[in-house]
């Protein structure tokens, strides 16, 4: 089981703040986030493709979609943003 | 008058001592060379400041300048700029503002005001069309911004018997009491940085209102309307200006900065704050945001409108969240909302106020200055802002800013400022190009005037944030582009859309990954463009700005001209500041950022300023002391 936290517009659009999920890799994890988003609000239109626009970190290190996940990992998804 | 449209063709010189108004001469040749806004102001200051003036003196000038796009309907274009000799840095500064004053100054028939002298008593100035009227402001002096602006609006309404559409600039008690980082406020927006409010306060000028019914001339209205629509559509479709900023505002950066390790924490000792989520843009949007608001003609609408004590007010920007959050180890967002409102109402720059506070907390912690201020302790802060604005108790000392305090008590290595101006919330040891920008910026420790290289180093793109490679050249080109964007009257947020949307929305994509890897090696190519910008006499499709200026003014404009105007502006500012002693010694950062690695196990996590600065100077054509050479001044037609 990994702990997932979403930030930025991905969190606002999906309605998912946090999620405990069972996934062996980041690629496997993304559909689970979308499923949770639809469970929270069936009207949500976010897709896996949208989530691929996130910067993903596992335990504080940026990773790619193929990164493997282990039990207890802390996964964070944030947008690549600018504008201060 | 001017042969170019987009301009009202008049600049008013206001002598507050003699209460005389004269036309300030400004030719079309100068419009071609200096465009408008802060670059026009730099030239005016260059022509009037000799190097002997003091910032707080009748002899100092303050220029309120609009750009040729102000009032033309171009997206996010109704900004104006205040430029002066800064009491905080001692050098020339400019502070940009999204308030409504610029638009209405042009409606009154003027491109700029050149203000000098000093009123004998507290005064406010009313401009209506070509008429200038001085009013005594004894009953306005001491009032906070909201009350003062309401008072002025009521005065104008009563005077003319109807609701008057007008713009205004106004100082609060902080400006009146010469706080070194006092702001000027226009509506809800601030010319926040470098103490422009104190300059007006010294001059006894509480406020200026502007109104009128002049129309801003546009060279080719049909093309301008068509172009504005196209540009507007582009901005709304871009992931930054059409999604991120409207939904989250600048506050949305907190979590991304946390992830990159660039969120200033505990007076920049760290780059991550454990409590960041409680003071993030996400919580602001979910729990507090009522509605988005924008400046005039802005499709981005990045302002967070929140409710504080029953009033709907502008919410905090990223800088305020970061610096009054992690900066002082405070995770109480509600307090930040209240403080933000209070700071704006007192006319204080939130960035310098917050950083001065965090410096004082660390000085107390280290036993250098026993002041009762502690990291994480917030119960004694709310009253402190008014103490600073009114210069009461320790507030009187805090009103001087962290640089002067560190000179008095020690602790220079953790006074997080450059040239006396405190840094923004981006901790630069993990974004070293941003660190170079902070150090060499004409304005002092400003993220925007420094070139905002963090957009390449983790926020937007993700080139190696620790490598100095290519960073000086990118810093220069970004500074020059942003200089011209500001000078044309536009918001710098339009510049973020210059990065193609797919680079931002597909950070893991092949093209983005390749761009991240290649960018540091493009320094030499960028240097060639910087050296001979006029060779790039083309329109760059993602830079909509050049066409807009052409259609609005009728002035020839392409990427190369646009860039060289920016360089001329940046070097004119530096040239003015050189008369007041700016040098390589001033282009520096505190020891914490250059000598103490953010990660003690990774010596690379410092800003390698010594390595980058000479490269930057050479790229700019400045001498080793950080001053433009005669050749550079001649090349840029500055001298």
Interface residues (C-beta under 8 A of the other chain):
Chain A: X7 X8 X9 X11 X12 X17 X52 X53 X54 X55 X56 X57 X62 X64 X65 X76 X78 X79 X80 X81 X82 X83 X84
Chain B: X239 X240 X241 X243 X244 X245 X247 X248 X250 X252 X253 X255 X256 X259 X280 X281 X282 X285 X286 X302 X317 X318 X319 X424 X425 X426 X447 X452 X454 X455 X459 X460 X461 X462 X493 X496 X499 X504 X505 X506 X507 X508
